Amino acid sequence: MFFKVLSHDRSSKARVCEIKTDHGSFQTPIFMPVGTQAAVKAIEHRELDEIGAKIILGNTYHLYLRPGTDVISSAGGLHKFMNWNKPLLTDSGGFQVFSLSALRKISDTGVEFKSHLDGSTHMFTPEKVVNIQRIIGSDIMMVLDECLENPSEHKLVQDSVNLTADWAKRSRIEFESTEDMYGFRQYQFGIIQGSVFTDLRKQSALELAEIGFDGYAIGGLAVGEENSVMYDIVDYTVELMPQDKPRYLMGVGTPEDLLNSIERGIDMFDCVMPTRNARNGTMFTSTGKVRLKNLENKFNFNSPDESTESYTSGFSLAYLRHLFMADEMLAAQLATIHNLRFYMKLVEDSREAILGSRFLEFKKDFLAGYNLNNTK
């Protein structure tokens, strides 16, 4: 993987980097829309192009169960199957598997689980997850790791960190002993765990760095801990991560979370928040969240947000509210276009501010405006 740090902000750890894959390059900080089942919900691929999406996510667990690796392999890989010619990242499915607490059994070998679709039994091992992702053909694949609830006792987290490290080593060995299937290079990221314990975060970060992945993610956050704790753990962990590799904070988050994590040196983000909120009638704007179904929007013929231009900008809040109240499918689509464009613009403006070494000033100004309506 080609990775280069292009610029550092003088007053924070924020940085602009370039990542190149065989399906295209992009600059960080970057937000990656979540396309769990080979589709980002309520938005078309051409609209993703229009709003500036450079890389999207798929999920190994869901794609393995449906449509299945036989379909994806026959199609020539996920890029061809879903007609997406830009980079793809696939999560290992570990989070989804471990959320099935009543339907799975963990061992040193891997995790046995029952499908949420039909109850059939399956086994994920680190090696199998690598090979599934070889068949999927993602540009960046994540290793299988163990995800824990927060809070968890130190001893339980210690055992989990040890297991995650063992699985990471096995994942890397399998990755290096197998080949790309579709004529382009794939890359593999390790996932640092350790919950809220700095000693275990340190252990996990150092063990994974020694294995030598193409990039590194911070997992196990935004799962119930206070935001201040999350930021402290990110700040601490970043210092232990290789400076010459991408840093990815998984499953985060709100606009405030993105800015606070960019300040601490994170490069890559993903979260279902902008798309899920859109489908529920909540839009992110430069002055905070707007809940479209509120009565105050019935006669509001203003654009959703003058600071965020997208196809949705041509529709009034009153019309968008009408679509939601009438249960029209277009409602979710227009809100999703806007929310994802809002997130894309946030990271684009962050990059520009870092290049001008004024990120903290940008963050302060953005949050001052964003928090105007956030108490509603």
Contacts in CASP RR format, 6 or more apart in sequence:
PFRMAT RR
TARGET T0000
AUTHOR 0000-0000-0000
METHOD contacts of the structure
MODEL  1
MFFKVLSHDRSSKARVCEIKTDHGSFQTPIFMPVGTQAAVKAIEHRELDE
IGAKIILGNTYHLYLRPGTDVISSAGGLHKFMNWNKPLLTDSGGFQVFSL
SALRKISDTGVEFKSHLDGSTHMFTPEKVVNIQRIIGSDIMMVLDECLEN
PSEHKLVQDSVNLTADWAKRSRIEFESTEDMYGFRQYQFGIIQGSVFTDL
RKQSALELAEIGFDGYAIGGLAVGEENSVMYDIVDYTVELMPQDKPRYLM
GVGTPEDLLNSIERGIDMFDCVMPTRNARNGTMFTSTGKVRLKNLENKFN
FNSPDESTESYTSGFSLAYLRHLFMADEMLAAQLATIHNLRFYMKLVEDS
REAILGSRFLEFKKDFLAGYNLNNTK
1 19 0 8 1.000
1 20 0 8 1.000
1 21 0 8 1.000
1 185 0 8 1.000
1 187 0 8 1.000
1 214 0 8 1.000
1 215 0 8 1.000
1 246 0 8 1.000
2 18 0 8 1.000
2 19 0 8 1.000
2 20 0 8 1.000
2 25 0 8 1.000
3 17 0 8 1.000
3 18 0 8 1.000
3 19 0 8 1.000
3 20 0 8 1.000
3 215 0 8 1.000
3 244 0 8 1.000
3 245 0 8 1.000
3 246 0 8 1.000
4 17 0 8 1.000
4 18 0 8 1.000
5 15 0 8 1.000
5 16 0 8 1.000
5 17 0 8 1.000
5 243 0 8 1.000
5 244 0 8 1.000
6 15 0 8 1.000
6 16 0 8 1.000
6 17 0 8 1.000
6 18 0 8 1.000
6 27 0 8 1.000
6 355 0 8 1.000
7 15 0 8 1.000
7 16 0 8 1.000
7 354 0 8 1.000
7 355 0 8 1.000
7 356 0 8 1.000
7 357 0 8 1.000
8 14 0 8 1.000
8 15 0 8 1.000
8 354 0 8 1.000
8 357 0 8 1.000
9 15 0 8 1.000
9 353 0 8 1.000
9 354 0 8 1.000
9 356 0 8 1.000
9 357 0 8 1.000
9 358 0 8 1.000
9 359 0 8 1.000
9 360 0 8 1.000
10 357 0 8 1.000
11 357 0 8 1.000
11 359 0 8 1.000
11 360 0 8 1.000
12 263 0 8 1.000
12 264 0 8 1.000
12 265 0 8 1.000
12 359 0 8 1.000
12 360 0 8 1.000
13 238 0 8 1.000
13 263 0 8 1.000
13 264 0 8 1.000
13 265 0 8 1.000
14 29 0 8 1.000
14 262 0 8 1.000
14 263 0 8 1.000
14 264 0 8 1.000
14 265 0 8 1.000
14 350 0 8 1.000
14 354 0 8 1.000
14 359 0 8 1.000
15 28 0 8 1.000
15 265 0 8 1.000
15 267 0 8 1.000
15 354 0 8 1.000
16 27 0 8 1.000
16 28 0 8 1.000
16 29 0 8 1.000
16 351 0 8 1.000
16 354 0 8 1.000
16 355 0 8 1.000
17 27 0 8 1.000
17 28 0 8 1.000
17 246 0 8 1.000
17 267 0 8 1.000
18 25 0 8 1.000
18 26 0 8 1.000
18 27 0 8 1.000
18 28 0 8 1.000
19 25 0 8 1.000
19 26 0 8 1.000
19 27 0 8 1.000
19 28 0 8 1.000
19 246 0 8 1.000
21 87 0 8 1.000
21 139 0 8 1.000
21 140 0 8 1.000
21 184 0 8 1.000
21 185 0 8 1.000
21 187 0 8 1.000
22 139 0 8 1.000
22 183 0 8 1.000
22 184 0 8 1.000
22 185 0 8 1.000
23 79 0 8 1.000
23 85 0 8 1.000
23 86 0 8 1.000
23 87 0 8 1.000
23 88 0 8 1.000
23 139 0 8 1.000
23 184 0 8 1.000
24 54 0 8 1.000
24 86 0 8 1.000
24 87 0 8 1.000
26 54 0 8 1.000
26 55 0 8 1.000
26 87 0 8 1.000
27 351 0 8 1.000
28 246 0 8 1.000
28 267 0 8 1.000
28 268 0 8 1.000
28 347 0 8 1.000
28 351 0 8 1.000
29 258 0 8 1.000
29 262 0 8 1.000
29 266 0 8 1.000
29 267 0 8 1.000
29 268 0 8 1.000
29 269 0 8 1.000
29 347 0 8 1.000
29 350 0 8 1.000
29 351 0 8 1.000
29 354 0 8 1.000
30 54 0 8 1.000
30 55 0 8 1.000
30 267 0 8 1.000
30 268 0 8 1.000
30 269 0 8 1.000
30 347 0 8 1.000
31 258 0 8 1.000
31 269 0 8 1.000
31 270 0 8 1.000
31 271 0 8 1.000
31 343 0 8 1.000
31 344 0 8 1.000
31 346 0 8 1.000
31 347 0 8 1.000
32 53 0 8 1.000
32 55 0 8 1.000
32 56 0 8 1.000
32 57 0 8 1.000
32 89 0 8 1.000
32 268 0 8 1.000
32 269 0 8 1.000
32 270 0 8 1.000
33 40 0 8 1.000
33 43 0 8 1.000
33 48 0 8 1.000
33 53 0 8 1.000
33 56 0 8 1.000
33 57 0 8 1.000
33 270 0 8 1.000
33 274 0 8 1.000
33 275 0 8 1.000
33 340 0 8 1.000
34 40 0 8 1.000
34 56 0 8 1.000
34 57 0 8 1.000
34 58 0 8 1.000
34 270 0 8 1.000
34 271 0 8 1.000
34 272 0 8 1.000
34 275 0 8 1.000
35 41 0 8 1.000
35 56 0 8 1.000
35 57 0 8 1.000
35 58 0 8 1.000
35 59 0 8 1.000
36 57 0 8 1.000
36 58 0 8 1.000
36 59 0 8 1.000
36 62 0 8 1.000
36 272 0 8 1.000
37 58 0 8 1.000
37 59 0 8 1.000
37 62 0 8 1.000
37 63 0 8 1.000
37 66 0 8 1.000
38 58 0 8 1.000
38 63 0 8 1.000
38 67 0 8 1.000
38 78 0 8 1.000
38 81 0 8 1.000
38 82 0 8 1.000
39 82 0 8 1.000
40 48 0 8 1.000
40 53 0 8 1.000
40 56 0 8 1.000
40 275 0 8 1.000
40 336 0 8 1.000
40 340 0 8 1.000
41 275 0 8 1.000
41 276 0 8 1.000
41 279 0 8 1.000
41 332 0 8 1.000
41 336 0 8 1.000
42 275 0 8 1.000
42 278 0 8 1.000
42 279 0 8 1.000
42 329 0 8 1.000
42 332 0 8 1.000
42 333 0 8 1.000
42 335 0 8 1.000
42 336 0 8 1.000
43 275 0 8 1.000
43 333 0 8 1.000
43 336 0 8 1.000
43 337 0 8 1.000
43 340 0 8 1.000
45 82 0 8 1.000
45 83 0 8 1.000
45 84 0 8 1.000
47 311 0 8 1.000
47 337 0 8 1.000
48 56 0 8 1.000
48 340 0 8 1.000
50 310 0 8 1.000
50 311 0 8 1.000
51 310 0 8 1.000
51 337 0 8 1.000
51 340 0 8 1.000
51 341 0 8 1.000
51 344 0 8 1.000
52 341 0 8 1.000
52 344 0 8 1.000
53 86 0 8 1.000
53 340 0 8 1.000
53 344 0 8 1.000
54 86 0 8 1.000
54 87 0 8 1.000
55 86 0 8 1.000
55 87 0 8 1.000
55 88 0 8 1.000
55 89 0 8 1.000
55 139 0 8 1.000
56 84 0 8 1.000
56 86 0 8 1.000
56 88 0 8 1.000
56 89 0 8 1.000
57 88 0 8 1.000
57 89 0 8 1.000
57 90 0 8 1.000
57 91 0 8 1.000
57 270 0 8 1.000
58 78 0 8 1.000
58 88 0 8 1.000
58 89 0 8 1.000
58 90 0 8 1.000
58 91 0 8 1.000
58 138 0 8 1.000
59 90 0 8 1.000
59 91 0 8 1.000
59 93 0 8 1.000
59 96 0 8 1.000
60 90 0 8 1.000
60 91 0 8 1.000
60 92 0 8 1.000
60 93 0 8 1.000
60 94 0 8 1.000
60 129 0 8 1.000
60 132 0 8 1.000
60 133 0 8 1.000
60 136 0 8 1.000
60 141 0 8 1.000
60 142 0 8 1.000
61 91 0 8 1.000
61 92 0 8 1.000
61 93 0 8 1.000
61 94 0 8 1.000
61 96 0 8 1.000
61 97 0 8 1.000
61 124 0 8 1.000
62 93 0 8 1.000
62 96 0 8 1.000
63 69 0 8 1.000
63 72 0 8 1.000
63 78 0 8 1.000
63 90 0 8 1.000
63 132 0 8 1.000
63 136 0 8 1.000
64 122 0 8 1.000
64 132 0 8 1.000
65 115 0 8 1.000
65 116 0 8 1.000
65 117 0 8 1.000
65 122 0 8 1.000
66 117 0 8 1.000
67 81 0 8 1.000
69 132 0 8 1.000
69 135 0 8 1.000
69 136 0 8 1.000
71 81 0 8 1.000
72 78 0 8 1.000
72 81 0 8 1.000
72 135 0 8 1.000
72 136 0 8 1.000
72 137 0 8 1.000
73 135 0 8 1.000
73 181 0 8 1.000
75 81 0 8 1.000
76 182 0 8 1.000
77 135 0 8 1.000
77 136 0 8 1.000
77 137 0 8 1.000
77 181 0 8 1.000
77 182 0 8 1.000
78 84 0 8 1.000
78 88 0 8 1.000
78 90 0 8 1.000
78 136 0 8 1.000
78 137 0 8 1.000
78 138 0 8 1.000
79 85 0 8 1.000
79 88 0 8 1.000
79 137 0 8 1.000
79 182 0 8 1.000
87 139 0 8 1.000
87 140 0 8 1.000
88 137 0 8 1.000
88 138 0 8 1.000
88 139 0 8 1.000
88 140 0 8 1.000
89 138 0 8 1.000
89 139 0 8 1.000
89 140 0 8 1.000
89 141 0 8 1.000
89 142 0 8 1.000
89 270 0 8 1.000
90 133 0 8 1.000
90 136 0 8 1.000
90 137 0 8 1.000
90 138 0 8 1.000
90 140 0 8 1.000
90 141 0 8 1.000
90 142 0 8 1.000
91 142 0 8 1.000
91 250 0 8 1.000
92 129 0 8 1.000
92 133 0 8 1.000
92 141 0 8 1.000
92 142 0 8 1.000
92 143 0 8 1.000
92 144 0 8 1.000
92 145 0 8 1.000
92 191 0 8 1.000
93 124 0 8 1.000
93 129 0 8 1.000
93 142 0 8 1.000
93 144 0 8 1.000
94 111 0 8 1.000
94 124 0 8 1.000
94 144 0 8 1.000
94 145 0 8 1.000
94 146 0 8 1.000
94 147 0 8 1.000
95 147 0 8 1.000
97 104 0 8 1.000
97 111 0 8 1.000
97 113 0 8 1.000
97 124 0 8 1.000
98 104 0 8 1.000
98 106 0 8 1.000
98 111 0 8 1.000
98 146 0 8 1.000
98 147 0 8 1.000
98 148 0 8 1.000
99 147 0 8 1.000
100 113 0 8 1.000
100 114 0 8 1.000
100 116 0 8 1.000
103 113 0 8 1.000
103 114 0 8 1.000
103 116 0 8 1.000
103 119 0 8 1.000
104 111 0 8 1.000
104 112 0 8 1.000
104 113 0 8 1.000
104 114 0 8 1.000
105 111 0 8 1.000
105 112 0 8 1.000
105 113 0 8 1.000
106 146 0 8 1.000
106 163 0 8 1.000
108 163 0 8 1.000
108 166 0 8 1.000
109 123 0 8 1.000
109 125 0 8 1.000
110 123 0 8 1.000
110 124 0 8 1.000
110 125 0 8 1.000
110 126 0 8 1.000
110 144 0 8 1.000
110 167 0 8 1.000
111 123 0 8 1.000
111 124 0 8 1.000
111 144 0 8 1.000
112 121 0 8 1.000
112 122 0 8 1.000
112 123 0 8 1.000
113 121 0 8 1.000
113 122 0 8 1.000
113 123 0 8 1.000
113 124 0 8 1.000
114 120 0 8 1.000
114 121 0 8 1.000
114 122 0 8 1.000
115 121 0 8 1.000
115 122 0 8 1.000
124 144 0 8 1.000
125 144 0 8 1.000
125 170 0 8 1.000
126 143 0 8 1.000
126 144 0 8 1.000
126 167 0 8 1.000
126 168 0 8 1.000
126 170 0 8 1.000
126 171 0 8 1.000
126 174 0 8 1.000
127 170 0 8 1.000
127 171 0 8 1.000
127 174 0 8 1.000
129 143 0 8 1.000
129 144 0 8 1.000
129 171 0 8 1.000
130 141 0 8 1.000
130 143 0 8 1.000
130 171 0 8 1.000
130 174 0 8 1.000
130 175 0 8 1.000
130 178 0 8 1.000
130 188 0 8 1.000
131 174 0 8 1.000
131 178 0 8 1.000
133 141 0 8 1.000
133 186 0 8 1.000
134 141 0 8 1.000
134 178 0 8 1.000
134 179 0 8 1.000
134 180 0 8 1.000
134 181 0 8 1.000
134 186 0 8 1.000
135 181 0 8 1.000
137 180 0 8 1.000
137 181 0 8 1.000
137 182 0 8 1.000
137 186 0 8 1.000
138 186 0 8 1.000
139 184 0 8 1.000
139 185 0 8 1.000
139 186 0 8 1.000
139 187 0 8 1.000
140 186 0 8 1.000
140 187 0 8 1.000
140 188 0 8 1.000
140 189 0 8 1.000
140 214 0 8 1.000
141 175 0 8 1.000
141 186 0 8 1.000
141 187 0 8 1.000
141 188 0 8 1.000
141 189 0 8 1.000
142 188 0 8 1.000
142 189 0 8 1.000
142 190 0 8 1.000
142 191 0 8 1.000
142 217 0 8 1.000
143 167 0 8 1.000
143 168 0 8 1.000
143 171 0 8 1.000
143 172 0 8 1.000
143 188 0 8 1.000
143 189 0 8 1.000
143 190 0 8 1.000
143 191 0 8 1.000
143 213 0 8 1.000
144 167 0 8 1.000
144 171 0 8 1.000
145 164 0 8 1.000
145 167 0 8 1.000
145 168 0 8 1.000
145 190 0 8 1.000
145 191 0 8 1.000
145 193 0 8 1.000
145 219 0 8 1.000
146 160 0 8 1.000
146 163 0 8 1.000
146 164 0 8 1.000
146 167 0 8 1.000
146 193 0 8 1.000
147 193 0 8 1.000
147 219 0 8 1.000
147 220 0 8 1.000
147 223 0 8 1.000
148 156 0 8 1.000
148 157 0 8 1.000
148 160 0 8 1.000
148 193 0 8 1.000
148 195 0 8 1.000
148 220 0 8 1.000
149 223 0 8 1.000
150 195 0 8 1.000
150 196 0 8 1.000
150 220 0 8 1.000
150 223 0 8 1.000
150 224 0 8 1.000
150 225 0 8 1.000
151 195 0 8 1.000
151 196 0 8 1.000
151 225 0 8 1.000
152 160 0 8 1.000
152 195 0 8 1.000
154 197 0 8 1.000
154 200 0 8 1.000
157 193 0 8 1.000
157 194 0 8 1.000
157 195 0 8 1.000
157 197 0 8 1.000
157 200 0 8 1.000
158 200 0 8 1.000
160 193 0 8 1.000
160 194 0 8 1.000
161 193 0 8 1.000
161 194 0 8 1.000
161 200 0 8 1.000
161 203 0 8 1.000
161 204 0 8 1.000
164 191 0 8 1.000
164 193 0 8 1.000
164 204 0 8 1.000
165 203 0 8 1.000
165 204 0 8 1.000
165 207 0 8 1.000
165 208 0 8 1.000
168 190 0 8 1.000
168 191 0 8 1.000
168 207 0 8 1.000
168 208 0 8 1.000
168 211 0 8 1.000
168 213 0 8 1.000
169 211 0 8 1.000
171 188 0 8 1.000
171 190 0 8 1.000
172 188 0 8 1.000
172 211 0 8 1.000
172 212 0 8 1.000
172 213 0 8 1.000
175 188 0 8 1.000
180 186 0 8 1.000
187 214 0 8 1.000
187 215 0 8 1.000
188 213 0 8 1.000
188 214 0 8 1.000
188 215 0 8 1.000
189 213 0 8 1.000
189 214 0 8 1.000
189 215 0 8 1.000
189 216 0 8 1.000
189 217 0 8 1.000
189 246 0 8 1.000
189 248 0 8 1.000
190 208 0 8 1.000
190 211 0 8 1.000
190 213 0 8 1.000
190 215 0 8 1.000
190 216 0 8 1.000
190 217 0 8 1.000
191 208 0 8 1.000
191 216 0 8 1.000
191 217 0 8 1.000
191 218 0 8 1.000
191 219 0 8 1.000
191 250 0 8 1.000
192 201 0 8 1.000
192 204 0 8 1.000
192 205 0 8 1.000
192 208 0 8 1.000
192 216 0 8 1.000
192 217 0 8 1.000
192 218 0 8 1.000
192 219 0 8 1.000
192 237 0 8 1.000
192 241 0 8 1.000
193 200 0 8 1.000
193 201 0 8 1.000
193 204 0 8 1.000
193 219 0 8 1.000
193 220 0 8 1.000
194 200 0 8 1.000
194 201 0 8 1.000
194 203 0 8 1.000
194 204 0 8 1.000
194 220 0 8 1.000
195 220 0 8 1.000
196 225 0 8 1.000
196 229 0 8 1.000
196 233 0 8 1.000
198 233 0 8 1.000
198 236 0 8 1.000
201 233 0 8 1.000
201 236 0 8 1.000
201 237 0 8 1.000
201 240 0 8 1.000
202 236 0 8 1.000
202 240 0 8 1.000
205 216 0 8 1.000
205 237 0 8 1.000
205 240 0 8 1.000
205 241 0 8 1.000
206 240 0 8 1.000
208 216 0 8 1.000
209 216 0 8 1.000
209 240 0 8 1.000
209 241 0 8 1.000
209 242 0 8 1.000
213 245 0 8 1.000
214 245 0 8 1.000
214 246 0 8 1.000
215 242 0 8 1.000
215 245 0 8 1.000
215 246 0 8 1.000
215 247 0 8 1.000
215 248 0 8 1.000
216 241 0 8 1.000
216 242 0 8 1.000
216 245 0 8 1.000
216 246 0 8 1.000
216 247 0 8 1.000
216 248 0 8 1.000
217 247 0 8 1.000
217 248 0 8 1.000
217 249 0 8 1.000
217 250 0 8 1.000
217 268 0 8 1.000
218 233 0 8 1.000
218 234 0 8 1.000
218 237 0 8 1.000
218 247 0 8 1.000
218 248 0 8 1.000
218 249 0 8 1.000
218 250 0 8 1.000
218 266 0 8 1.000
219 249 0 8 1.000
219 250 0 8 1.000
220 250 0 8 1.000
221 230 0 8 1.000
221 233 0 8 1.000
221 234 0 8 1.000
221 249 0 8 1.000
221 250 0 8 1.000
221 252 0 8 1.000
222 230 0 8 1.000
222 251 0 8 1.000
222 252 0 8 1.000
222 253 0 8 1.000
222 257 0 8 1.000
225 233 0 8 1.000
227 256 0 8 1.000
227 257 0 8 1.000
227 260 0 8 1.000
230 252 0 8 1.000
230 257 0 8 1.000
231 260 0 8 1.000
231 261 0 8 1.000
231 264 0 8 1.000
234 249 0 8 1.000
234 261 0 8 1.000
234 264 0 8 1.000
234 266 0 8 1.000
235 264 0 8 1.000
238 247 0 8 1.000
238 264 0 8 1.000
238 265 0 8 1.000
238 266 0 8 1.000
241 247 0 8 1.000
246 267 0 8 1.000
246 268 0 8 1.000
247 265 0 8 1.000
247 266 0 8 1.000
247 267 0 8 1.000
247 268 0 8 1.000
248 266 0 8 1.000
248 267 0 8 1.000
248 268 0 8 1.000
248 269 0 8 1.000
249 261 0 8 1.000
249 266 0 8 1.000
249 268 0 8 1.000
249 269 0 8 1.000
250 270 0 8 1.000
251 269 0 8 1.000
251 270 0 8 1.000
251 271 0 8 1.000
251 272 0 8 1.000
252 258 0 8 1.000
252 261 0 8 1.000
252 269 0 8 1.000
252 270 0 8 1.000
252 271 0 8 1.000
253 269 0 8 1.000
253 271 0 8 1.000
253 273 0 8 1.000
254 273 0 8 1.000
255 284 0 8 1.000
255 342 0 8 1.000
255 343 0 8 1.000
255 346 0 8 1.000
255 366 0 8 1.000
255 370 0 8 1.000
256 367 0 8 1.000
256 370 0 8 1.000
258 269 0 8 1.000
258 343 0 8 1.000
258 346 0 8 1.000
258 347 0 8 1.000
258 350 0 8 1.000
259 346 0 8 1.000
259 350 0 8 1.000
259 363 0 8 1.000
259 366 0 8 1.000
259 367 0 8 1.000
260 363 0 8 1.000
261 269 0 8 1.000
262 347 0 8 1.000
262 350 0 8 1.000
262 354 0 8 1.000
262 359 0 8 1.000
262 363 0 8 1.000
263 359 0 8 1.000
263 360 0 8 1.000
263 363 0 8 1.000
269 347 0 8 1.000
274 284 0 8 1.000
274 336 0 8 1.000
274 339 0 8 1.000
274 340 0 8 1.000
274 342 0 8 1.000
274 343 0 8 1.000
275 336 0 8 1.000
275 339 0 8 1.000
275 340 0 8 1.000
277 283 0 8 1.000
277 284 0 8 1.000
277 289 0 8 1.000
277 339 0 8 1.000
278 332 0 8 1.000
278 335 0 8 1.000
278 336 0 8 1.000
278 338 0 8 1.000
278 339 0 8 1.000
278 340 0 8 1.000
279 332 0 8 1.000
279 335 0 8 1.000
279 336 0 8 1.000
281 291 0 8 1.000
281 292 0 8 1.000
281 293 0 8 1.000
281 324 0 8 1.000
281 331 0 8 1.000
281 332 0 8 1.000
281 335 0 8 1.000
282 289 0 8 1.000
282 290 0 8 1.000
282 291 0 8 1.000
282 292 0 8 1.000
282 335 0 8 1.000
283 289 0 8 1.000
283 290 0 8 1.000
283 292 0 8 1.000
283 304 0 8 1.000
283 305 0 8 1.000
283 320 0 8 1.000
283 335 0 8 1.000
283 338 0 8 1.000
283 339 0 8 1.000
283 342 0 8 1.000
284 338 0 8 1.000
284 339 0 8 1.000
284 342 0 8 1.000
284 343 0 8 1.000
285 304 0 8 1.000
285 305 0 8 1.000
285 307 0 8 1.000
285 308 0 8 1.000
285 342 0 8 1.000
285 373 0 8 1.000
286 305 0 8 1.000
286 306 0 8 1.000
286 307 0 8 1.000
286 308 0 8 1.000
286 366 0 8 1.000
286 369 0 8 1.000
286 370 0 8 1.000
287 305 0 8 1.000
287 369 0 8 1.000
287 370 0 8 1.000
287 372 0 8 1.000
287 373 0 8 1.000
288 369 0 8 1.000
288 370 0 8 1.000
288 371 0 8 1.000
288 372 0 8 1.000
288 373 0 8 1.000
288 374 0 8 1.000
289 373 0 8 1.000
289 374 0 8 1.000
289 376 0 8 1.000
290 297 0 8 1.000
290 304 0 8 1.000
290 305 0 8 1.000
290 317 0 8 1.000
290 373 0 8 1.000
291 376 0 8 1.000
292 317 0 8 1.000
292 320 0 8 1.000
292 321 0 8 1.000
292 324 0 8 1.000
292 331 0 8 1.000
292 335 0 8 1.000
293 321 0 8 1.000
293 324 0 8 1.000
293 325 0 8 1.000
294 321 0 8 1.000
297 317 0 8 1.000
297 318 0 8 1.000
297 320 0 8 1.000
297 321 0 8 1.000
298 318 0 8 1.000
298 321 0 8 1.000
299 318 0 8 1.000
300 316 0 8 1.000
300 317 0 8 1.000
300 318 0 8 1.000
300 321 0 8 1.000
301 316 0 8 1.000
301 317 0 8 1.000
301 318 0 8 1.000
302 316 0 8 1.000
302 317 0 8 1.000
303 313 0 8 1.000
303 314 0 8 1.000
303 315 0 8 1.000
303 316 0 8 1.000
303 317 0 8 1.000
304 312 0 8 1.000
304 313 0 8 1.000
304 315 0 8 1.000
304 317 0 8 1.000
304 320 0 8 1.000
304 338 0 8 1.000
305 313 0 8 1.000
305 338 0 8 1.000
305 342 0 8 1.000
307 345 0 8 1.000
308 338 0 8 1.000
308 341 0 8 1.000
308 342 0 8 1.000
308 345 0 8 1.000
309 341 0 8 1.000
310 337 0 8 1.000
310 338 0 8 1.000
310 341 0 8 1.000
311 334 0 8 1.000
311 337 0 8 1.000
312 320 0 8 1.000
312 334 0 8 1.000
312 335 0 8 1.000
312 337 0 8 1.000
312 338 0 8 1.000
312 341 0 8 1.000
313 338 0 8 1.000
315 334 0 8 1.000
320 331 0 8 1.000
320 334 0 8 1.000
320 335 0 8 1.000
323 330 0 8 1.000
323 331 0 8 1.000
323 334 0 8 1.000
324 331 0 8 1.000
324 335 0 8 1.000
346 366 0 8 1.000
349 362 0 8 1.000
349 366 0 8 1.000
350 359 0 8 1.000
350 362 0 8 1.000
353 359 0 8 1.000
353 361 0 8 1.000
353 362 0 8 1.000
353 363 0 8 1.000
END
